[in-house]
Amino acid sequence: MKLLSRGSRQLPGITGSARVSRQTAEVLSRAGNGDIVVVDHPDLDRKTADLLVQAGVAAVVNASASISGRYPNLGPEVLVNSGVVLVDAIGDKVFGRLKDGAKVRLDEGSLFVGDDLIGTGTVQNQESVSDLMIDAKAGMSAQLEAFAANAIEYMKRERSLLLDGVGIPEISTDMENRQVVLVAASADTAQELKKLRKYIADYRPVLVGVDAGADALRAAGHKPDLIIGNPDAISTESLTSKAEVVVPAHTDGHAPGIERIQDLGLGAVTFPASGTSEDLALLLADAHDASLIVTVGMRTTLTDLLDRGQGNTASSFLVRMRVANKVVEAAALTKLYRARVTWWAVMLLIIAATVAIVVALLVSDVSGTYGDLIRQWWNDVTAWVRNLF
């Protein structure tokens, strides 16, 4: 634990630079190792928590309750299990008293700038988060009712997209009768890609980076063939890697982040539709006749879907139903997949067997039956190869 020293005194708690904003997404672009993030984010979701952990923040101070009890959201559990200090309900007055970049100290739920107390909240730990999650599960029924209403509304709004594929753009990346790997950024993405390395080498699937998943692909040593997502969430190196870029757009045609594509002198296809980038990537792969869609870093349990918020829950659920016959998650694929037996390995075995047979014949006393032996051996080898494949 880092201590703040004033002369001969050592003040308790952790210290760091404050990254302050009511908008968590805005803070994420600036948060770095050892920072103390101050946000207003009720029901902190898992995706945001994963990004905060990846940024290496020391603490998260939330003006609101990180678990309100509406449903069992997963973000607080991710933070406390990763060793990030979480302080809840410090109040929104903190935003008027604290400047971004200020040196702050956090001790037992109290936030200080120098000797001035800025605010005090509730420190969460594994036990308290677990208790709150148990209570929050009681709110699931209300969330499911809201989900059903949102699903009906989404179906009315995007019926032609879901049922007939109206509005799905044409792309130059060839997916027809090919396997496709969709990669989203999550805490498990790097490990899942590592387990898929042999599968990717054997099948050469189309690699699609979804938002920051494009950077995860490059970090794992792969080159994305297609990128879909907000360009503001993707590194310049990935955007300029010669991958085709699809930018999700609002139904009115405005595509957030398209200005960055234009500034880089790149071309991009827009995809006007509601839903997450993951949803649009699934629809895109399905509409362009992918034979199999492998998802990496995309969680689809009921709790995970509710954790995304009501607006995205219905679209993700219905899109999954639309493409369910083609989708398999990476965790399942790695359990079922067996590496292909390559032709060069088969040929090596055949050559070795041939040498062994020839040597055996040369030292044997059955020189008059070479032809019959060789024919019988060849028949056995070809039958074995056929059975192998």
Secondary structure as GFF3:
##gff-version 3
##sequence-region A 1 389
A	DSSP	beta_strand	4	6	.	.	.	ID=ss1
A	DSSP	beta_strand	9	11	.	.	.	ID=ss2
A	DSSP	beta_strand	14	20	.	.	.	ID=ss3
A	DSSP	alpha_helix	24	28	.	.	.	ID=ss4
A	DSSP	beta_strand	36	39	.	.	.	ID=ss5
A	DSSP	alpha_helix	46	55	.	.	.	ID=ss6
A	DSSP	beta_strand	59	62	.	.	.	ID=ss7
A	DSSP	alpha_helix	75	81	.	.	.	ID=ss8
A	DSSP	beta_strand	85	88	.	.	.	ID=ss9
A	DSSP	alpha_helix	94	97	.	.	.	ID=ss10
A	DSSP	beta_strand	103	107	.	.	.	ID=ss11
A	DSSP	beta_strand	110	113	.	.	.	ID=ss12
A	DSSP	beta_strand	116	120	.	.	.	ID=ss13
A	DSSP	beta_strand	122	124	.	.	.	ID=ss14
A	DSSP	alpha_helix	126	136	.	.	.	ID=ss15
A	DSSP	three_ten_helix	137	139	.	.	.	ID=ss16
A	DSSP	alpha_helix	140	164	.	.	.	ID=ss17
A	DSSP	beta_strand	179	184	.	.	.	ID=ss18
A	DSSP	alpha_helix	189	195	.	.	.	ID=ss19
A	DSSP	alpha_helix	197	203	.	.	.	ID=ss20
A	DSSP	beta_strand	206	210	.	.	.	ID=ss21
A	DSSP	alpha_helix	213	219	.	.	.	ID=ss22
A	DSSP	beta_strand	226	228	.	.	.	ID=ss23
A	DSSP	three_ten_helix	231	233	.	.	.	ID=ss24
A	DSSP	alpha_helix	236	239	.	.	.	ID=ss25
A	DSSP	beta_strand	244	249	.	.	.	ID=ss26
A	DSSP	alpha_helix	258	263	.	.	.	ID=ss27
A	DSSP	beta_strand	269	272	.	.	.	ID=ss28
A	DSSP	alpha_helix	277	287	.	.	.	ID=ss29
A	DSSP	beta_strand	292	296	.	.	.	ID=ss30
A	DSSP	alpha_helix	302	307	.	.	.	ID=ss31
A	DSSP	alpha_helix	310	323	.	.	.	ID=ss32
A	DSSP	beta_strand	327	329	.	.	.	ID=ss33
A	DSSP	alpha_helix	330	336	.	.	.	ID=ss34
A	DSSP	alpha_helix	343	362	.	.	.	ID=ss35
A	DSSP	three_ten_helix	367	369	.	.	.	ID=ss36
A	DSSP	alpha_helix	370	388	.	.	.	ID=ss37
###
